[in-house]
C-alpha cells in the first residue's frame, strides 16, 4: 500500500500530518507532502485511511 497527495488539490489544512506524522509532513509553505516514497509500513494502514478520510479536499489517494 502506498499513499500520495495531489498537490493541485491540497489546500494546506494539515490534517494529514497531524493524524499521521509517520506518513506525511509539510513543505515550506505548510502544504502536505508524503514522507519518503509513500509506502505505508505494516500496521499503519488504518492511520493512512484515517488521513484519507479526514482530508477536506480529498487530495490524498491510496494506491
C-alpha positions as CSV (number, residue, x, y, z in Angstrom):
1,X,0.0,0.0,0.0
2,X,1.2,3.5,-0.9
3,X,-0.2,7.0,-0.4
4,X,0.2,10.1,-2.5
5,X,-1.0,13.7,-2.3
6,X,-2.3,15.6,-5.3
7,X,-0.6,18.9,-4.9
8,X,-3.2,20.6,-7.1
9,X,-6.0,19.7,-4.6
10,X,-4.1,20.2,-1.3
11,X,-5.1,23.4,0.5
12,X,-2.7,23.0,3.4
13,X,-5.2,22.2,6.2
14,X,-2.6,19.9,7.8
15,X,-4.9,17.2,8.9
16,X,-2.8,14.5,7.2
17,X,0.4,15.3,9.0
18,X,-1.4,15.9,12.3
19,X,-3.2,12.5,12.1
20,X,-0.3,10.5,10.5
21,X,3.0,12.2,11.1
22,X,4.9,9.0,10.3
23,X,3.4,9.1,6.7
24,X,3.1,12.9,6.0
25,X,4.9,16.1,6.6
26,X,4.6,19.6,5.5
27,X,6.5,21.6,2.9
28,X,8.0,25.1,3.4
29,X,4.5,26.6,2.7
30,X,2.5,24.3,5.0
31,X,1.1,22.0,2.3
32,X,1.1,18.3,3.0
33,X,3.7,16.0,1.5
34,X,4.3,12.3,1.6
35,X,7.4,11.2,3.6
36,X,9.7,9.0,1.6
37,X,8.3,7.1,-1.3
38,X,4.8,6.9,0.1
39,X,5.0,3.2,1.2
40,X,2.8,2.6,4.2
41,X,4.6,0.5,6.8
42,X,2.9,-2.7,8.1
43,X,0.5,-1.8,10.9
44,X,-0.1,1.8,9.7
45,X,-2.8,1.1,7.1
46,X,-5.5,2.3,9.4
47,X,-3.7,5.5,10.0
48,X,-3.3,6.1,6.3
49,X,-7.1,5.5,5.8
50,X,-7.8,7.9,8.6
51,X,-5.8,10.6,6.9
52,X,-7.5,10.0,3.6
53,X,-11.0,10.2,5.3
54,X,-10.1,13.4,7.0
55,X,-8.7,15.4,4.1
56,X,-11.4,18.0,3.3
57,X,-10.0,18.4,-0.3
58,X,-9.8,14.7,-0.9
59,X,-6.2,15.3,-2.0
60,X,-4.8,12.0,-0.5
61,X,-5.0,8.8,-2.5
62,X,-4.3,5.2,-1.6
63,X,-2.5,3.3,-4.3
